[in-house]
Amino acid sequence: MKKIILLLSLLVSITLSAYNDSDFDGVEDSLDRCPNTSFTDLVDISGCSVKSLVSPHHYDIIVGASYYSSDSRTLTATDTLSSSVQMDYYYKNFSLQLSTSYFSTSGSGYSSTGLNDSFIGGSYQIQPTNNLSIRVGAGALLPTYNTSLNNNKTDYQASFNLSYTIDKVNLFTGYSYTMINDTDTVIRIDANTSTPVNYQNTNAVSAGLGYYMTNKLYMSLAYNISNSIYKGIGDIQTASLYGYYSLSEHWFSTFSYAKGLSDSATKNYASVRVGYYF
């Protein structure tokens, strides 16, 4: 009986040792023409990938709250609270975005609530090297913000961004151009006084430095300058701080603060957002 058990054990051992599948794709190493396929790939009879089992389609949804105060020569002193929602779709290097927000503004003898303009757009990312990333995008600002300034037309935007990473340091810059389609108008202050409101297309430039503090936390500082959509108003200049923190495999959060550096800029801006990626 012992001899039979030993013989069976020997046969099983010989059988197991004769079959090797180093990349666990179901094809024996001696027949595997692609010996290092990913564990998530579907392979053919030769062991070569025919399809990845990991979907190239991804999505996220981000909700947030922000506060900003205006108190300058060109803007009425007000405080504004805003809640926002953003949805993104990703396919390989291509992405689509849809975002909107709801605001509540109050000031001395003034208050207003409603939707801000909404944004819909897409972008494509090119990575010529492991360190350099280029992203081009285009989108539309939908006139969901209702005012009496005759600015109820759809505006169009194009953008170009560069990012270069060396170890944990990230250098970035960006440019965007917005075509303002709103019609010039006149605001009547009283029976004898009125003031014109003239619109213009805008250019915006930003540049900054980021650092990956840990594998979960990224921080950056940036300088931003943009034309005002109103002719005769000085450029809008701000300095901003941004942070991204990965809470888990799917959850993440962002926070930002911007300080106005010009009379035309909002005095302070702060926001916190939470997102889910799937």
C-alpha positions as CSV (number, residue, x, y, z in Angstrom):
1,M,0.0,0.0,0.0
2,K,2.8,2.4,0.9
3,K,4.5,1.6,-2.4
4,I,1.3,2.5,-4.3
5,I,1.0,5.8,-2.4
6,L,4.7,6.6,-3.1
7,L,4.2,5.8,-6.8
8,L,1.1,8.0,-7.1
9,S,2.9,10.8,-5.3
10,L,5.8,10.5,-7.6
11,L,3.6,10.6,-10.7
12,V,1.7,13.7,-9.4
13,S,5.1,15.4,-8.7
14,I,6.4,14.6,-12.1
15,T,3.2,15.9,-13.7
16,L,3.2,19.1,-11.8
17,S,6.8,19.8,-12.4
18,A,6.4,19.3,-16.1
19,Y,3.8,22.1,-16.4
20,N,5.0,25.7,-15.8
21,D,3.0,28.9,-16.4
22,S,5.1,31.8,-15.1
23,D,2.7,34.6,-16.1
24,F,-0.5,32.7,-15.0
25,D,-2.2,33.2,-18.4
26,G,-3.2,29.5,-18.8
27,V,-0.6,28.8,-21.5
28,E,2.4,26.6,-20.7
29,D,5.7,28.3,-20.8
30,S,7.1,26.0,-23.5
31,L,4.2,27.1,-25.8
32,D,4.0,30.7,-24.6
33,R,5.2,33.2,-27.3
34,C,4.5,36.2,-25.0
35,P,5.8,35.1,-21.6
36,N,5.2,38.3,-19.6
37,T,1.6,39.2,-20.3
38,S,-0.3,41.2,-17.7
39,F,-2.5,39.2,-15.3
40,T,-5.5,41.3,-16.4
41,D,-5.1,40.5,-20.1
42,L,-7.1,37.9,-22.1
43,V,-4.7,35.8,-24.3
44,D,-4.9,33.6,-27.4
45,I,-3.6,30.0,-27.6
46,S,0.0,31.3,-28.1
47,G,-0.2,33.3,-24.8
48,C,-0.3,36.7,-26.4
49,S,-2.7,39.5,-25.4
50,V,-5.8,39.9,-27.4
51,K,-7.8,42.1,-25.0
52,S,-7.2,43.8,-21.6
53,L,-9.8,42.9,-19.0
54,V,-9.3,46.3,-17.4
55,S,-11.8,48.7,-19.0
56,P,-10.2,51.8,-20.7
57,H,-13.4,53.7,-19.8
58,H,-13.3,55.7,-16.5
59,Y,-15.5,58.3,-14.8
60,D,-15.5,60.6,-11.9
61,I,-17.9,62.9,-10.1
62,I,-16.8,65.8,-8.0
63,V,-18.8,68.0,-5.7
64,G,-17.6,71.0,-3.8
65,A,-18.1,74.3,-2.0
66,S,-16.3,77.6,-2.5
67,Y,-16.3,81.1,-1.0
68,Y,-15.0,84.4,-2.4
69,S,-15.0,88.0,-1.4
70,S,-14.9,91.0,-3.7
71,D,-13.8,94.4,-2.3
72,S,-11.9,96.5,-4.8
73,R,-12.1,99.7,-6.9
74,T,-13.8,97.9,-9.8
75,L,-16.1,95.5,-7.9
76,T,-18.8,96.0,-5.3
77,A,-18.0,94.6,-1.8
78,T,-19.8,91.3,-1.7
79,D,-19.4,87.8,-0.2
80,T,-20.3,84.8,-2.4
81,L,-20.9,81.1,-1.5
82,S,-21.1,78.6,-4.3
83,S,-21.8,74.8,-4.5
84,S,-20.6,72.9,-7.6
85,V,-20.8,69.6,-9.4
86,Q,-18.4,68.3,-12.0
87,M,-18.6,65.0,-14.1
88,D,-15.7,63.7,-16.2
89,Y,-15.4,60.8,-18.6
90,Y,-12.0,59.4,-19.6
91,Y,-11.0,57.1,-22.5
92,K,-7.3,56.5,-22.8
93,N,-5.8,60.0,-23.5
94,F,-9.2,61.6,-24.2
95,S,-11.5,63.2,-21.6
96,L,-14.9,65.0,-21.5
97,Q,-16.0,67.4,-18.8
98,L,-19.3,68.9,-17.7
99,S,-19.6,71.3,-14.7
100,T,-22.0,73.8,-13.2
101,S,-22.4,75.6,-9.9
102,Y,-25.0,77.5,-7.9
103,F,-24.2,80.7,-6.1
104,S,-25.5,83.0,-3.4
105,T,-24.2,86.5,-3.2
106,S,-24.8,89.2,-0.6
107,G,-23.5,92.7,0.0
108,S,-24.5,96.1,1.3
109,G,-28.1,96.4,0.1
110,Y,-27.6,93.7,-2.5
111,S,-28.2,90.0,-2.8
112,S,-28.6,87.5,-5.7
113,T,-28.8,83.7,-6.2
114,G,-28.7,81.5,-9.2
115,L,-26.6,79.3,-11.6
116,N,-23.2,80.4,-12.8
117,D,-22.3,79.7,-16.4
118,S,-21.9,76.0,-17.1
119,F,-19.0,74.4,-19.0
120,I,-18.8,71.5,-21.4
121,G,-15.6,70.5,-23.1
122,G,-13.1,67.9,-24.0
123,S,-9.3,67.5,-24.0
124,Y,-6.6,65.2,-25.4
125,Q,-3.3,64.5,-23.7
126,I,-0.1,63.8,-25.5
127,Q,3.0,62.4,-23.7
128,P,6.1,62.7,-26.0
129,T,8.4,61.5,-23.1
130,N,7.9,60.0,-19.7
131,N,8.5,63.5,-18.1
132,L,6.6,65.8,-20.5
133,S,2.8,65.9,-20.9
134,I,0.9,68.2,-23.3
135,R,-2.9,68.7,-23.1
136,V,-5.0,70.5,-25.7
137,G,-8.7,71.3,-25.0
138,A,-11.8,73.1,-26.3
139,G,-15.1,73.8,-24.8
140,A,-18.2,76.1,-24.5
141,L,-19.4,78.3,-21.6
142,L,-23.2,77.9,-21.6
143,P,-25.2,80.9,-20.5
144,T,-27.0,79.5,-17.5
145,Y,-26.1,82.6,-15.6
146,N,-29.0,85.1,-16.0
147,T,-28.1,88.8,-15.8
148,S,-29.4,92.1,-17.1
149,L,-26.0,92.9,-18.8
150,N,-27.0,91.2,-22.1
151,N,-24.4,88.5,-21.6
152,N,-26.6,85.6,-22.5
153,K,-24.6,84.1,-25.4
154,T,-22.5,80.9,-25.6
155,D,-18.8,81.6,-25.3
156,Y,-16.1,79.3,-26.7
157,Q,-12.7,78.5,-25.2
158,A,-9.5,76.8,-26.3
159,S,-6.6,75.8,-24.1
160,F,-3.1,74.5,-24.2
161,N,-1.2,73.1,-21.2
162,L,2.4,71.8,-20.6
163,S,3.6,69.8,-17.6
164,Y,7.1,68.6,-17.0
165,T,8.0,66.3,-14.0
166,I,11.5,65.7,-12.6
167,D,11.4,63.2,-9.7
168,K,8.9,64.8,-7.3
169,V,9.0,68.3,-8.8
170,N,6.4,69.4,-11.4
171,L,6.7,72.5,-13.6
172,F,3.6,73.6,-15.5
173,T,2.2,76.4,-17.6
174,G,-1.0,77.0,-19.5
175,Y,-2.8,79.3,-21.9
176,S,-6.4,79.7,-22.8
177,Y,-8.4,81.9,-25.2
178,T,-12.1,82.7,-24.7
179,M,-14.2,84.0,-27.5
180,I,-16.9,86.3,-25.8
181,N,-20.0,86.4,-28.0
182,D,-22.0,88.7,-25.7
183,T,-23.5,92.0,-27.2
184,D,-22.4,95.4,-25.9
185,T,-25.0,97.1,-23.9
186,V,-25.8,100.3,-21.8
187,I,-26.7,100.3,-18.1
188,R,-29.0,103.1,-17.1
189,I,-28.2,104.3,-13.6
190,D,-30.9,107.0,-13.4
191,A,-32.9,109.2,-15.7
192,N,-29.9,111.2,-16.7
193,T,-27.0,108.8,-16.2
194,S,-26.0,105.7,-18.1
195,T,-22.7,103.7,-18.6
196,P,-21.7,101.5,-21.5
197,V,-20.7,97.9,-21.0
198,N,-18.4,96.6,-23.8
199,Y,-17.2,93.0,-24.0
200,Q,-13.9,91.6,-25.3
201,N,-12.3,88.3,-26.0
202,T,-9.9,87.2,-23.3
203,N,-6.4,85.6,-22.9
204,A,-5.3,83.8,-19.8
205,V,-1.9,82.6,-18.8
206,S,-0.7,80.6,-15.8
207,A,2.6,79.1,-14.6
208,G,3.5,77.3,-11.4
209,L,5.6,74.8,-9.5
210,G,4.2,71.6,-7.9
211,Y,5.7,69.0,-5.6
212,Y,4.6,65.5,-4.7
213,M,4.8,65.6,-0.9
214,T,3.9,61.9,-0.6
215,N,2.4,59.3,-2.8
216,K,-1.0,60.6,-1.7
217,L,-0.5,64.4,-1.5
218,Y,0.4,66.9,-4.2
219,M,0.8,70.7,-3.7
220,S,1.4,73.5,-6.1
221,L,1.8,77.3,-6.3
222,A,0.9,79.3,-9.4
223,Y,0.6,82.8,-10.8
224,N,-2.3,83.6,-13.0
225,I,-3.2,86.6,-15.3
226,S,-6.2,87.0,-17.4
227,N,-8.0,89.8,-19.3
228,S,-11.3,90.9,-18.0
229,I,-14.3,90.3,-20.3
230,Y,-15.1,94.0,-19.9
231,K,-13.2,96.5,-21.9
232,G,-11.5,99.2,-19.9
233,I,-11.0,97.0,-16.8
234,G,-7.4,96.0,-15.9
235,D,-6.1,92.5,-16.1
236,I,-7.1,90.0,-13.4
237,Q,-4.0,88.8,-11.5
238,T,-4.0,86.2,-8.7
239,A,-1.6,83.9,-6.8
240,S,-3.0,80.5,-6.0
241,L,-2.3,77.5,-3.8
242,Y,-3.6,74.1,-4.8
243,G,-3.6,70.6,-3.2
244,Y,-4.7,67.1,-4.2
245,Y,-5.1,64.3,-1.7
246,S,-5.9,60.7,-2.5
247,L,-8.2,59.3,0.3
248,S,-8.4,55.8,-1.1
249,E,-8.4,53.9,-4.4
250,H,-11.5,55.7,-5.5
251,W,-12.0,58.7,-3.2
252,F,-10.0,61.9,-3.5
253,S,-10.2,65.6,-2.4
254,T,-8.8,68.9,-3.6
255,F,-8.5,72.3,-1.9
256,S,-7.4,75.6,-3.3
257,Y,-6.9,79.2,-2.2
258,A,-6.3,82.3,-4.4
259,K,-5.3,85.8,-3.4
260,G,-6.2,88.7,-5.7
261,L,-3.1,90.8,-6.8
262,S,-4.9,93.4,-8.9
263,D,-7.8,95.8,-8.4
264,S,-10.0,93.8,-10.8
265,A,-9.4,90.5,-9.0
266,T,-11.5,89.0,-6.2
267,K,-9.9,89.7,-2.8
268,N,-9.9,86.1,-1.6
269,Y,-11.1,82.7,-3.0
270,A,-11.2,79.3,-1.3
271,S,-12.7,76.0,-2.2
272,V,-12.9,72.4,-1.1
273,R,-14.0,69.5,-3.3
274,V,-14.5,65.7,-2.9
275,G,-14.5,63.3,-5.8
276,Y,-15.1,59.6,-6.5
277,Y,-13.3,57.9,-9.4
278,F,-14.5,54.7,-11.0
